[in-house]
Amino acid sequence: MQNMDMEHLSSNTANIENTALLILKAFKTAGTKADEVLPWAEIYPFLNKQDDHEHFRDVQKQAEEHLRNQAYAIPDPEGLRLTDVGYKALQEMDGQDLSQSNAR
């Protein structure tokens, strides 16, 4: 039973990181600038298109929290607001995995 929980946990963590990365890609694709809001009406269709299995639905709130904890984006009533830190990360992104860019 313990192994099953660990597998689920690591799979869940991967889904959270993947969803956070997809949200950042949505910002980049939309050409969002620092301190601009990307509305949910644009984020959701992007996530639906990019995530075949729709894993993002299970972890979306945790992915938002992950982005907030890394200071990449903050919640806004309309969607998510890209921060200066997030915008700079997008400039360096160009296809690379962002999970290592803010390693602590």
Residue, then its C-alpha position, 0 to 999 in steps of 0.5 A: m500500500q505504501n508504494m501505491d501512495m508514493e507512486h500516486l504522490s509522485s504522479n500527482t507532483a508531476n501533474i502539478e508541475n506539468t500543469a504549471l508549465l502548461i499555464l506558463k506556455a499559455f502565457k507565452t503563446a498569448g504574448t502576455k507581458a508582466d503584470e498582465v492578466l491572462p483570462w481563464a477563457e484563454i487558459y482553459p482552451f489552451l490546457n484542454k488542447q495541450d493535455d490529452h488526458e485532462h490531468f490538469r483538472d485534478v491539479q489546477k489549484q495546486a498548479e496555481e499555488h505552485l506558480r504563486n509560490q515561485a512568484y511566476a503568477i498570482p490569482d486575479p478575478e479574471g484569470l492569472r496575472l503574470t509577474d515580473v519574475g514570471y515574465k523573465a522566466l518566460q523569456e528564458m523558457d524557449g522550450q526548456d523545462l522551467s522546473q529547474s530554473n528556480a531551484r532552491 
